[in-house]
Amino acid sequence: MNFKKHAFSKKIFLLASLLAAGFLLCPERIAAQDFSGLRLSDALSERVKKMGFSPEKKPLSPALFAEFPYNIETSFRAREENDWTFVLSMAQEDAWENEKFTRELFDYLRQAYLPCDVKVLFTACDRPRISGNENMSGSEIYCKGVEGAQNIAALVVNFGAKKNFVTPGSGKNISPYYLTRHLCDSLDKNSCSYQISGGTFLALYRLGALKNSARLSAFLSRNIPAVALTLVSGGGQDDQAEAGANAIKDFISGIEPEKCAEWSRHYIPLKFLSRRHWLTESGILFCVFVFTTIALFVLADFAFLFRKRSRRLAKIKTRALVSNYLIFVTAALLTASFFLGEYAALGFENLGVRNLMVLFVIKLYPAFFVVSLIYPLELFRHKTISTYLYEYIISTSSILNIFIWTSIDVSFFFLFALEYLVLTISRVFKKSAFLFGFMALFILPFLPLLYAILVYSSRQNAHDLVFCGLSGNVLLAFLLVPFNLLWLRVLARMNIKASTKRNLIVRYAAAGFCAIAFLTAASAITIHIMGRIFFKNVVLERRMARVEDAAENVMSTVSVYDSEYYGGIIRRVEINCSSEPERTEVYVNGSAANPVYFSAYETESIGRISKFLLPDKPPKKISLQYTPDSSDSEIVVMNYFLQDSGDRCRRESYSFEAAGGKISERRKIK
């Protein structure tokens, strides 16, 4: 019996020893999930040193009395003299969690023949858990420091997606054609599957309709050539992870730095028969030239004005030419109806409808009934209307759309050229059933555009497109003018075939019922397809923590006091927290402009309010010193603490009044 107890105790001791050894050998892996802020920066810097490299510490704040997270830079020299520097930027969280990737990358860069200097940048505070303070992220501060520098380009690498994504734009900017294509070619070469965010319509980035990548925007907004690559997370397939790593190596070793400076931003990626093709600016302009030439031959129908043999035909066509004003009347009515539809959509949103596609359809519905009133008014004016009138105006409106949207972005040319082709073919068909079919075909070219917006846009971007204001509604009106004129052509055909007014009313009612049923069915099918099939490709956004004001301040204390220094006043703000805060904000609201004369910390002034620029993840204790002006001021301090696994954020607020040489704390802000 004693022997069994001894054997059992021996097993327990052996198991505990193995666990302890594992903890001692791999402390970084076990504690990785707890690393953040300064501890993460220190641990990552130490890891790079153990690899045999010399990382440089780049502070995010010039603080003298507190330590904040910092960027880490590691430089690799080119084998030959070169003026270019290529930056490979990674968030510190990604670099820490993907140790194998970073280790292999560093070993490769140490031995590879590099065409230019390469700098690996590990940025801090690029993954905030609460919104705001984006200008103090590691990417923003680095790009601010190199703004205006020549001969620099970047690749922004992210991890954590279910699929590999190439992001060629952000913040109303598009990456240079050379960088995007070179990255895609490197991925194709290594058989690494990927998708291009934005699909075919990269112009949507320039219009601000697609999701913003803050790290990529930091480079592009300062005219630094850059492109972003998002790789699968560490739990992805090993072959795809290895293919992505090899693609980055090929991308760096094969880059031609001088071509990065060629800011060709109008290009279209096309995938055909498993191969990716690229349509550049020159190719797009060539297609525009060919289309314009063909369209001129089609529009040569203007020659009818000089023919004498068909006076009736000339009269009909002259009337059609004069009736082009209907395009602008229809656009004006559509714009007005869209404003009415926005109020209706807003009402449904307040009732709990959150599906943006449904809200968009609700916005468009009043337009159908408003435009339908045009035909009875025109019929009352002219007694009879030839279907040729609407056939001709439809072609004119589609050509007008080409010019309007191509002037916005040349890559929209193909979309509206296809619309023109569909509408031109529809002129051959006369029966109403065929015309309803062409109404469906009219929608078809816009489905890829709708797909790009819904899949690659954030909810806020898509919401802004639904409630788009005057300029957006005017553009949407011109886009839908041909569709509504096609409906008026159906009504004109009803009028020709009707023998009596009663028969005409019956036909109008039947056509209206069919049109409503068609629009409802088309909308339902589109919403279903987008929701069930396309949304499986959506890249989910990281949820920000919900900020809630604390009823009582229990996790932090703040003190403010003055001291004399050579006849002047030094004001000190002492902040002490029981746990590491996610963010600390300090504002000084003075009765005069610029209430802060001097401070070791950077400040940003807006009117009479000065804000101290502090990075996220500050230390538990901070001492802010500054020289105030002589006027009265209010000092506001806010400390943010993450709660419940990061889903909620507790905000503790303080307010102090400095007046007449006295500092007193106000009642807590709520």
C-alpha positions as CSV (number, residue, x, y, z in Angstrom):
1,M,0.0,0.0,0.0
2,N,2.8,2.4,0.8
3,F,4.5,1.4,-2.4
4,K,1.4,2.4,-4.4
5,K,1.2,5.7,-2.6
6,H,4.9,6.3,-3.4
7,A,4.4,5.5,-7.1
8,F,1.4,7.8,-7.3
9,S,3.3,10.6,-5.6
10,K,6.2,10.1,-8.0
11,K,3.9,10.4,-11.0
12,I,2.4,13.6,-9.7
13,F,5.9,15.0,-9.0
14,L,7.0,14.1,-12.6
15,L,3.9,15.7,-14.1
16,A,4.4,18.9,-12.1
17,S,8.1,19.0,-13.1
18,L,7.2,18.7,-16.8
19,L,4.7,21.5,-16.5
20,A,7.2,23.7,-14.7
21,A,9.8,23.0,-17.3
22,G,7.4,23.8,-20.1
23,F,6.6,27.1,-18.4
24,L,10.2,28.0,-17.9
25,L,11.2,27.0,-21.5
26,C,8.2,28.7,-23.2
27,P,7.2,31.6,-20.9
28,E,6.7,33.9,-23.9
29,R,4.1,31.5,-25.5
30,I,2.1,31.1,-22.3
31,A,2.1,34.8,-21.4
32,A,1.7,36.1,-25.0
33,Q,-2.0,36.7,-24.6
34,D,-1.3,39.0,-21.6
35,F,1.3,41.1,-23.4
36,S,0.3,44.6,-24.5
37,G,1.6,48.1,-24.4
38,L,5.1,48.7,-23.1
39,R,5.5,45.0,-22.0
40,L,4.8,43.9,-25.6
41,S,7.3,46.4,-27.0
42,D,10.0,45.3,-24.6
43,A,9.4,41.6,-25.1
44,L,9.4,41.9,-28.9
45,S,12.6,44.0,-28.9
46,E,14.3,41.4,-26.7
47,R,13.2,38.6,-29.1
48,V,14.7,40.4,-32.0
49,K,18.0,40.8,-30.1
50,K,18.0,37.1,-29.3
51,M,17.7,36.5,-33.1
52,G,21.0,38.3,-33.5
53,F,19.8,41.7,-34.8
54,S,19.9,45.2,-33.4
55,P,16.5,46.7,-33.2
56,E,16.1,50.5,-32.8
57,K,13.6,51.9,-30.3
58,K,11.5,54.7,-31.7
59,P,9.3,56.4,-29.0
60,L,5.7,57.4,-29.7
61,S,5.9,60.2,-27.2
62,P,8.8,62.4,-26.1
63,A,7.8,61.8,-22.5
64,L,10.4,62.4,-19.8
65,F,8.5,61.1,-16.8
66,A,6.6,58.1,-18.2
67,E,7.3,55.2,-20.5
68,F,4.9,54.4,-23.3
69,P,4.9,51.7,-26.0
70,Y,7.3,52.4,-28.8
71,N,7.9,51.4,-32.5
72,I,10.7,48.9,-33.3
73,E,12.8,49.3,-36.4
74,T,15.3,46.8,-37.8
75,S,17.3,47.8,-40.9
76,F,18.8,45.7,-43.6
77,R,21.3,47.2,-46.1
78,A,21.2,46.6,-49.9
79,R,24.1,44.8,-51.5
80,E,24.6,47.7,-53.9
81,E,24.3,51.5,-53.3
82,N,20.6,52.6,-53.6
83,D,18.7,55.7,-52.6
84,W,15.4,53.8,-52.0
85,T,14.1,52.4,-48.7
86,F,11.4,49.8,-48.6
87,V,9.4,49.5,-45.4
88,L,7.7,46.3,-44.3
89,S,5.3,47.2,-41.6
90,M,3.7,44.9,-39.1
91,A,1.6,45.5,-36.0
92,Q,3.5,44.3,-32.8
93,E,0.7,42.0,-31.9
94,D,1.0,40.2,-35.2
95,A,4.8,40.1,-35.0
96,W,4.6,38.5,-31.6
97,E,2.0,35.9,-32.4
98,N,3.7,34.9,-35.6
99,E,7.2,34.2,-34.3
100,K,8.0,31.6,-37.0
101,F,7.1,34.0,-39.8
102,T,9.2,36.9,-38.4
103,R,12.1,34.7,-37.6
104,E,12.2,33.2,-41.2
105,L,11.7,36.7,-42.7
106,F,14.7,38.2,-40.7
107,D,16.9,35.2,-41.6
108,Y,16.0,35.7,-45.3
109,L,16.6,39.4,-45.3
110,R,20.0,38.9,-43.7
111,Q,21.2,36.6,-46.5
112,A,19.2,37.8,-49.5
113,Y,20.4,40.0,-52.3
114,L,18.2,43.1,-51.6
115,P,17.6,45.6,-54.4
116,C,17.3,48.5,-51.9
117,D,17.5,49.1,-48.2
118,V,14.7,47.3,-46.3
119,K,13.4,48.4,-42.9
120,V,11.2,46.0,-40.9
121,L,8.9,48.2,-38.8
122,F,6.9,46.8,-35.8
123,T,4.3,49.4,-34.9
124,A,2.8,49.9,-31.5
125,C,-0.8,50.9,-30.6
126,D,-2.1,50.0,-34.1
127,R,-4.8,47.8,-32.7
128,P,-6.9,50.1,-30.4
129,R,-9.8,48.6,-28.5
130,I,-11.7,51.9,-28.3
131,S,-12.3,54.4,-31.1
132,G,-10.5,57.7,-31.3
133,N,-6.8,58.7,-30.8
134,E,-5.9,57.3,-34.2
135,N,-3.3,60.1,-34.8
136,M,-1.2,58.6,-31.9
137,S,-0.9,55.1,-33.5
138,G,2.5,53.7,-34.4
139,S,1.9,53.9,-38.1
140,E,0.7,57.5,-38.0
141,I,3.6,58.6,-35.9
142,Y,6.2,56.9,-38.2
143,C,4.6,58.2,-41.4
144,K,4.5,61.7,-39.8
145,G,8.2,61.5,-39.2
146,V,9.1,60.5,-42.8
147,E,6.4,62.7,-44.5
148,G,8.0,64.6,-47.4
149,A,10.9,62.1,-47.7
150,Q,11.7,60.9,-51.2
151,N,12.3,57.3,-52.4
152,I,10.4,55.4,-49.8
153,A,7.7,52.7,-50.3
154,A,5.9,50.2,-48.0
155,L,4.1,46.9,-47.7
156,V,1.7,46.8,-44.8
157,V,1.3,43.2,-43.6
158,N,-1.7,42.1,-41.4
159,F,-2.7,38.7,-39.9
160,G,-5.9,37.3,-38.6
161,A,-8.2,36.9,-41.7
162,K,-9.9,33.7,-42.8
163,K,-8.7,34.4,-46.4
164,N,-5.7,36.2,-47.9
165,F,-6.5,39.7,-49.1
166,V,-4.7,42.3,-51.1
167,T,-5.9,45.8,-50.2
168,P,-5.0,48.3,-52.9
169,G,-6.6,51.4,-51.4
170,S,-7.8,53.2,-48.4
171,G,-8.9,56.6,-47.2
172,K,-9.9,57.9,-50.7
173,N,-6.4,56.8,-52.1
174,I,-5.4,54.0,-54.3
175,S,-2.1,52.1,-54.3
176,P,0.2,52.5,-57.3
177,Y,-0.4,50.0,-60.1
178,Y,3.1,48.6,-60.0
179,L,3.0,47.8,-56.3
180,T,-0.4,46.1,-56.5
181,R,0.5,44.0,-59.5
182,H,3.9,43.0,-58.3
183,L,2.4,41.8,-55.0
184,C,-0.3,39.8,-56.9
185,D,2.2,38.3,-59.2
186,S,4.3,37.2,-56.2
187,L,1.3,35.5,-54.7
188,D,0.4,33.8,-58.0
189,K,3.9,32.6,-58.4
190,N,3.8,30.9,-55.0
191,S,0.2,29.5,-55.6
192,C,-1.1,31.5,-52.7
193,S,-4.8,32.0,-53.1
194,Y,-6.1,35.5,-52.4
195,Q,-8.8,38.1,-53.1
196,I,-8.5,41.7,-54.0
197,S,-10.5,43.9,-51.7
198,G,-12.8,46.1,-53.7
199,G,-13.0,43.6,-56.5
200,T,-13.1,45.2,-59.9
201,F,-14.2,48.7,-58.9
202,L,-11.2,50.1,-57.1
203,A,-12.6,53.5,-57.8
204,L,-14.9,53.0,-54.8
205,Y,-11.8,53.5,-52.6
206,R,-11.3,56.9,-54.2
207,L,-15.0,57.8,-53.5
208,G,-14.6,56.7,-49.9
209,A,-17.2,54.0,-50.2
210,L,-15.1,51.1,-49.0
211,K,-13.6,50.1,-45.7
212,N,-10.8,52.2,-44.4
213,S,-7.5,50.6,-43.4
214,A,-5.9,53.0,-40.9
215,R,-2.4,51.6,-41.2
216,L,-2.4,51.7,-45.0
217,S,-4.0,55.2,-45.0
218,A,-1.2,56.5,-42.8
219,F,1.2,55.9,-45.8
220,L,-1.1,56.7,-48.8
221,S,-2.4,59.9,-47.2
222,R,1.2,61.2,-47.2
223,N,1.9,60.2,-50.8
224,I,4.1,57.3,-49.7
225,P,3.6,54.4,-52.2
226,A,2.1,51.5,-50.3
227,V,-0.1,48.4,-50.6
228,A,-1.5,46.1,-47.9
229,L,-1.5,42.3,-47.6
230,T,-3.7,40.4,-45.1
231,L,-2.6,36.8,-44.4
232,V,-4.5,34.0,-42.8
233,S,-4.1,33.7,-39.0
234,G,-1.7,31.3,-37.3
235,G,-4.5,28.7,-37.3
236,G,-4.8,28.7,-41.0
237,Q,-3.6,26.0,-43.4
238,D,0.2,25.5,-43.2
239,D,0.7,25.4,-46.9
240,Q,-1.1,28.7,-47.4
241,A,0.8,30.3,-44.5
242,E,4.1,29.1,-46.1
243,A,3.0,30.3,-49.5
244,G,2.2,33.7,-48.1
245,A,5.6,34.0,-46.4
246,N,7.4,32.9,-49.7
247,A,5.3,35.4,-51.7
248,I,6.5,38.3,-49.4
249,K,10.2,37.2,-49.8
250,D,9.8,37.1,-53.6
251,F,8.0,40.5,-53.5
252,I,10.9,42.1,-51.6
253,S,13.7,40.5,-53.6
254,G,12.1,41.2,-57.0
255,I,10.9,44.8,-56.4
256,E,12.1,47.6,-58.7
257,P,12.1,50.6,-56.4
258,E,12.1,53.2,-59.2
259,K,8.8,51.9,-60.5
260,C,7.1,52.6,-57.1
261,A,7.2,56.3,-57.8
262,E,4.9,55.8,-60.9
263,W,1.6,56.8,-59.4
264,S,-0.7,55.1,-61.9
265,R,-3.9,54.7,-59.9
266,H,-6.5,54.0,-62.6
267,Y,-6.3,50.3,-63.2
268,I,-8.8,47.4,-63.2
269,P,-7.9,43.8,-62.1
270,L,-9.7,41.2,-64.1
271,K,-9.7,37.4,-63.5
272,F,-10.5,35.2,-66.5
273,L,-9.9,31.5,-66.8
274,S,-8.0,31.3,-63.5
275,R,-5.6,34.0,-64.7
276,R,-5.5,37.6,-63.6
277,H,-5.3,40.3,-66.2
278,W,-4.7,44.0,-65.7
279,L,-6.3,46.9,-67.6
280,T,-4.2,50.0,-67.2
281,E,-4.9,53.7,-67.8
282,S,-3.7,53.5,-71.4
283,G,-5.9,50.4,-72.0
284,I,-9.0,52.1,-70.5
285,L,-8.5,55.2,-72.6
286,F,-8.1,53.0,-75.8
287,C,-11.4,51.3,-75.0
288,V,-13.0,54.8,-74.5
289,F,-11.7,55.9,-77.9
290,V,-13.0,52.7,-79.6
291,F,-16.4,53.1,-78.0
292,T,-16.7,56.7,-78.8
293,T,-15.9,56.0,-82.5
294,I,-18.6,53.3,-82.7
295,A,-21.1,55.5,-80.8
296,L,-20.6,58.3,-83.2
297,F,-21.5,56.0,-86.1
298,V,-24.7,55.1,-84.2
299,L,-25.5,58.7,-83.5
300,A,-25.1,59.5,-87.1
301,D,-28.8,59.1,-87.1
302,F,-28.9,62.9,-86.8
303,A,-28.6,63.0,-90.6
304,F,-32.4,62.5,-90.7
305,L,-32.8,66.2,-90.2
306,F,-31.5,66.9,-93.7
307,R,-33.6,64.2,-95.5
308,K,-36.6,65.3,-97.6
309,R,-38.1,62.0,-98.5
310,S,-39.6,61.2,-95.1
311,R,-41.1,64.3,-93.6
312,R,-43.2,62.3,-91.0
313,L,-40.1,60.4,-89.8
314,A,-38.1,63.6,-89.6
315,K,-40.9,65.2,-87.6
316,I,-41.0,62.3,-85.1
317,K,-37.2,62.4,-84.7
318,T,-37.1,66.1,-84.3
319,R,-39.7,65.9,-81.6
320,A,-37.6,63.2,-79.9
321,L,-34.5,65.4,-80.1
322,V,-36.4,68.3,-78.5
323,S,-37.8,66.0,-75.8
324,N,-34.4,65.4,-74.3
325,Y,-35.4,67.8,-71.6
326,L,-37.3,64.8,-70.1
327,I,-33.9,63.4,-69.0
328,F,-33.3,66.4,-66.7
329,V,-37.0,66.5,-65.6
330,T,-36.8,62.8,-64.7
331,A,-33.5,63.4,-62.8
332,A,-35.0,66.2,-60.8
333,L,-38.1,64.2,-59.9
334,L,-35.9,61.2,-58.9
335,T,-33.7,63.4,-56.7
336,A,-36.8,64.8,-54.9
337,S,-38.3,61.3,-54.5
338,F,-35.0,60.0,-53.1
339,F,-35.1,62.6,-50.4
340,L,-38.7,61.5,-49.6
341,G,-37.5,57.9,-49.7
342,E,-34.7,58.7,-47.2
343,Y,-37.2,59.9,-44.7
344,A,-39.2,56.7,-45.2
345,A,-36.0,54.5,-44.8
346,L,-35.0,56.5,-41.7
347,G,-38.4,55.8,-40.2
348,F,-38.1,52.0,-40.8
349,E,-34.5,52.2,-39.4
350,N,-35.9,53.8,-36.2
351,L,-38.4,50.9,-36.0
352,G,-35.6,48.4,-35.9
353,V,-34.8,47.6,-39.6
354,R,-31.0,47.2,-39.8
355,N,-30.6,45.6,-43.2
356,L,-29.0,48.3,-45.4
357,M,-30.2,46.6,-48.6
358,V,-33.8,46.7,-47.4
359,L,-33.4,50.4,-46.4
360,F,-32.0,51.2,-49.9
361,V,-34.9,49.5,-51.6
362,I,-37.3,51.5,-49.4
363,K,-35.6,54.6,-50.5
364,L,-36.0,53.8,-54.2
365,Y,-39.6,52.7,-54.1
366,P,-41.2,56.2,-54.1
367,A,-39.2,57.1,-57.3
368,F,-41.2,54.5,-59.3
369,F,-44.5,56.1,-58.5
370,V,-43.2,59.7,-58.9
371,V,-41.7,59.1,-62.4
372,S,-44.9,57.2,-63.5
373,L,-46.7,60.6,-63.3
374,I,-44.5,61.9,-66.1
375,Y,-46.2,59.9,-68.8
376,P,-49.8,61.0,-68.1
377,L,-48.7,64.6,-68.1
378,E,-46.8,64.2,-71.4
379,L,-49.8,62.4,-72.8
380,F,-52.1,65.2,-71.8
381,R,-49.8,67.7,-73.5
382,H,-49.1,65.8,-76.8
383,K,-52.3,63.6,-77.0
384,T,-50.1,60.8,-78.5
385,I,-46.6,59.7,-77.8
386,S,-44.5,57.5,-80.1
387,T,-42.4,54.8,-78.4
388,Y,-39.5,56.0,-80.6
389,L,-39.4,59.2,-78.4
390,Y,-38.4,57.1,-75.3
391,E,-36.1,54.8,-77.3
392,Y,-34.1,57.8,-78.5
393,I,-34.0,59.5,-75.0
394,I,-32.9,56.3,-73.4
395,S,-29.9,56.1,-75.7
396,T,-29.1,59.7,-75.0
397,S,-29.4,59.4,-71.2
398,S,-27.1,56.3,-71.2
399,I,-24.5,58.2,-73.2
400,L,-24.8,61.1,-70.7
401,N,-24.2,58.6,-67.9
402,I,-21.0,57.5,-69.5
403,F,-19.6,61.0,-69.6
404,I,-20.8,61.8,-66.0
405,W,-19.4,58.7,-64.4
406,T,-16.2,58.5,-66.5
407,S,-15.4,62.0,-65.4
408,I,-15.7,60.9,-61.8
409,D,-13.4,57.9,-62.4
410,V,-12.4,56.5,-65.8
411,S,-12.7,52.9,-64.5
412,F,-16.5,53.3,-64.4
413,F,-16.5,53.5,-68.2
414,F,-17.0,49.8,-68.8
415,L,-19.9,49.6,-66.4
416,F,-21.9,52.3,-68.2
417,A,-20.7,51.2,-71.6
418,L,-22.3,47.8,-70.8
419,E,-25.4,49.6,-69.7
420,Y,-25.5,51.5,-73.1
421,L,-25.1,48.2,-74.9
422,V,-28.1,46.6,-73.1
423,L,-30.3,49.7,-73.7
424,T,-29.3,49.9,-77.4
425,I,-30.2,46.3,-77.9
426,S,-33.5,46.9,-76.1
427,R,-34.6,49.3,-78.9
428,V,-35.0,46.3,-81.3
429,F,-37.6,44.7,-79.1
430,K,-41.2,46.0,-78.9
431,K,-43.2,43.7,-76.7
432,S,-43.7,44.6,-73.0
433,A,-42.5,41.2,-71.8
434,F,-39.2,41.7,-73.5
435,L,-38.9,45.2,-72.1
436,F,-39.4,43.8,-68.5
437,G,-36.6,41.4,-69.3
438,F,-34.3,44.3,-70.3
439,M,-35.3,46.1,-67.0
440,A,-33.8,43.1,-65.3
441,L,-30.7,43.1,-67.5
442,F,-30.3,46.8,-66.7
443,I,-29.7,45.8,-63.1
444,L,-27.3,43.0,-63.9
445,P,-24.1,45.2,-64.7
446,F,-24.5,46.9,-61.3
447,L,-24.4,43.7,-59.3
448,P,-20.6,43.5,-59.1
449,L,-20.6,47.1,-58.0
450,L,-23.2,46.3,-55.3
451,Y,-21.2,43.3,-54.3
452,A,-18.0,45.3,-53.9
453,I,-19.8,47.9,-51.7
454,L,-21.5,45.3,-49.5
455,V,-18.6,43.0,-49.0
456,Y,-15.6,45.4,-48.8
457,S,-17.4,48.4,-47.2
458,S,-17.9,49.0,-43.5
459,R,-21.4,49.5,-42.2
460,Q,-20.8,53.2,-41.7
461,N,-19.6,53.6,-45.3
462,A,-22.7,51.7,-46.7
463,H,-25.0,53.7,-44.4
464,D,-23.6,56.9,-45.8
465,L,-24.3,55.7,-49.3
466,V,-27.9,55.0,-48.5
467,F,-28.3,58.4,-46.8
468,C,-26.0,60.3,-49.3
469,G,-27.3,63.8,-49.3
470,L,-27.9,66.2,-52.3
471,S,-24.8,65.4,-54.4
472,G,-25.2,61.6,-53.9
473,N,-28.9,61.7,-54.7
474,V,-28.3,63.7,-57.9
475,L,-25.7,61.1,-59.2
476,L,-28.0,58.3,-58.2
477,A,-30.9,60.0,-60.1
478,F,-28.9,60.2,-63.3
479,L,-27.8,56.6,-62.9
480,L,-31.4,55.4,-62.7
481,V,-32.9,57.8,-65.4
482,P,-32.5,55.2,-68.2
483,F,-34.3,52.5,-66.1
484,N,-37.2,54.8,-65.4
485,L,-37.4,55.9,-69.1
486,L,-37.6,52.2,-70.0
487,W,-40.6,51.9,-67.8
488,L,-42.2,55.0,-69.5
489,R,-41.6,53.2,-72.8
490,V,-43.7,50.3,-71.5
491,L,-46.5,52.8,-70.7
492,A,-46.2,54.3,-74.2
493,R,-46.7,50.9,-75.7
494,M,-49.8,50.4,-73.6
495,N,-51.2,53.6,-75.0
496,I,-50.6,52.5,-78.6
497,K,-52.4,49.2,-78.2
498,A,-55.4,50.6,-76.2
499,S,-58.6,51.3,-78.1
500,T,-60.6,53.0,-75.4
501,K,-59.8,54.9,-72.2
502,R,-61.2,52.1,-70.1
503,N,-58.9,49.6,-71.9
504,L,-56.0,52.0,-71.4
505,I,-56.7,52.3,-67.6
506,V,-56.9,48.5,-67.3
507,R,-53.6,48.1,-69.2
508,Y,-51.9,50.8,-67.0
509,A,-53.1,49.0,-63.9
510,A,-51.9,45.6,-65.2
511,A,-48.5,47.1,-66.1
512,G,-48.2,48.9,-62.8
513,F,-49.0,45.6,-60.9
514,C,-46.5,43.7,-63.0
515,A,-43.8,46.4,-62.4
516,I,-44.4,46.4,-58.6
517,A,-44.2,42.6,-58.6
518,F,-41.1,42.7,-60.7
519,L,-39.3,45.3,-58.5
520,T,-40.3,43.5,-55.3
521,A,-39.1,40.1,-56.6
522,A,-35.9,41.6,-58.0
523,S,-35.2,43.3,-54.6
524,A,-36.0,40.2,-52.6
525,I,-33.8,38.0,-54.8
526,T,-30.9,40.5,-54.7
527,I,-31.1,40.8,-50.9
528,H,-31.2,37.0,-50.5
529,I,-28.3,36.4,-52.8
530,M,-26.2,39.1,-51.1
531,G,-27.1,37.8,-47.7
532,R,-26.7,34.1,-48.3
533,I,-23.9,33.8,-50.8
534,F,-21.8,36.9,-51.1
535,F,-21.5,37.8,-47.4
536,K,-19.6,34.6,-46.7
537,N,-16.6,36.6,-48.0
538,V,-17.0,39.5,-45.7
539,V,-13.9,40.4,-43.6
540,L,-15.3,41.0,-40.1
541,E,-14.3,44.1,-38.4
542,R,-12.8,44.0,-34.9
543,R,-15.4,45.1,-32.4
544,M,-14.6,48.2,-30.5
545,A,-15.3,48.2,-26.8
546,R,-18.4,50.1,-25.6
547,V,-17.5,53.1,-23.5
548,E,-19.5,53.6,-20.3
549,D,-19.1,56.4,-17.8
550,A,-18.3,55.2,-14.3
551,A,-20.7,56.3,-11.5
552,E,-17.7,56.5,-9.1
553,N,-14.0,56.8,-9.6
554,V,-12.5,53.7,-7.9
555,M,-9.7,52.6,-10.3
556,S,-7.8,55.9,-10.5
557,T,-6.9,59.1,-8.7
558,V,-5.9,62.5,-10.1
559,S,-4.2,65.5,-8.4
560,V,-3.4,68.9,-9.8
561,Y,-1.2,71.4,-8.1
562,D,1.1,74.3,-8.9
563,S,4.7,75.1,-8.0
564,E,6.9,78.1,-8.5
565,Y,9.9,77.9,-10.7
566,Y,12.2,81.0,-11.1
567,G,9.2,83.3,-10.8
568,G,7.0,81.3,-13.1
569,I,4.3,78.6,-12.5
570,I,4.7,74.9,-13.3
571,R,1.4,73.0,-13.2
572,R,1.6,69.3,-12.5
573,V,-1.1,66.7,-13.2
574,E,-0.5,63.5,-11.2
575,I,-2.4,60.4,-12.4
576,N,-2.3,57.1,-10.5
577,C,-4.2,54.0,-11.6
578,S,-4.7,50.7,-9.8
579,S,-4.4,48.8,-13.1
580,E,-3.0,49.7,-16.5
581,P,-5.4,51.9,-18.4
582,E,-6.3,51.5,-22.0
583,R,-6.1,55.2,-22.6
584,T,-5.7,58.5,-20.7
585,E,-6.9,61.8,-22.1
586,V,-6.0,65.2,-20.7
587,Y,-7.6,68.5,-21.9
588,V,-7.0,72.1,-20.8
589,N,-9.8,74.4,-21.6
590,G,-8.7,78.0,-21.1
591,S,-10.5,81.4,-21.2
592,A,-7.9,82.5,-23.8
593,A,-6.4,80.7,-26.8
594,N,-3.5,78.3,-26.3
595,P,-3.7,77.8,-22.5
596,V,-0.6,75.7,-22.5
597,Y,2.7,77.6,-23.1
598,F,5.1,74.8,-22.8
599,S,5.1,71.1,-22.1
600,A,7.4,68.1,-22.5
601,Y,4.5,66.3,-24.2
602,E,3.1,67.3,-27.5
603,T,-0.2,69.2,-27.5
604,E,-2.9,69.8,-30.1
605,S,-4.9,73.1,-29.8
606,I,-8.4,73.6,-31.2
607,G,-9.5,77.1,-30.3
608,R,-9.2,77.5,-26.5
609,I,-8.8,73.7,-25.8
610,S,-5.4,72.1,-25.7
611,K,-5.2,68.3,-25.7
612,F,-2.1,66.4,-24.6
613,L,-1.1,63.8,-27.3
614,L,-0.7,60.6,-25.3
615,P,-0.4,57.1,-26.9
616,D,-2.7,54.3,-25.8
617,K,-1.5,51.9,-23.1
618,P,0.0,54.5,-20.8
619,P,1.7,53.5,-17.5
620,K,-0.2,53.3,-14.3
621,K,1.5,56.5,-13.1
622,I,1.8,59.6,-15.2
623,S,3.1,63.1,-14.2
624,L,2.2,65.8,-16.7
625,Q,4.0,69.1,-16.3
626,Y,3.2,72.2,-18.3
627,T,3.5,76.0,-18.1
628,P,0.0,77.5,-18.1
629,D,-1.0,81.0,-19.1
630,S,-2.3,83.5,-16.6
631,S,-6.0,83.1,-17.4
632,D,-8.4,80.8,-15.7
633,S,-8.7,77.3,-17.1
634,E,-10.4,73.9,-16.6
635,I,-8.3,70.7,-16.5
636,V,-10.2,67.6,-17.6
637,V,-8.7,64.1,-17.2
638,M,-10.3,60.8,-18.4
639,N,-9.0,57.3,-17.8
640,Y,-10.3,54.3,-19.7
641,F,-10.2,50.7,-18.4
642,L,-11.2,47.7,-20.3
643,Q,-13.8,45.4,-18.7
644,D,-15.4,42.0,-19.4
645,S,-12.8,40.6,-21.7
646,G,-12.6,43.9,-23.7
647,D,-16.3,44.2,-24.6
648,R,-16.9,47.2,-22.3
649,C,-14.7,50.1,-21.3
650,R,-15.1,52.0,-18.0
651,R,-14.4,55.7,-18.2
652,E,-13.5,57.6,-15.0
653,S,-13.5,61.4,-15.4
654,Y,-12.1,64.3,-13.4
655,S,-12.5,68.0,-13.7
656,F,-10.4,70.8,-12.0
657,E,-10.8,74.5,-12.0
658,A,-7.7,76.7,-11.9
659,A,-8.7,80.3,-11.0
660,G,-7.0,83.1,-9.2
661,G,-4.0,80.9,-8.2
662,K,-6.3,78.3,-6.6
663,I,-7.1,74.8,-7.9
664,S,-10.3,73.1,-6.9
665,E,-11.8,69.9,-8.0
666,R,-15.3,70.1,-9.6
667,R,-18.1,67.6,-9.1
668,K,-17.7,64.5,-11.2
669,I,-18.6,64.7,-14.9
670,K,-21.4,62.5,-15.9
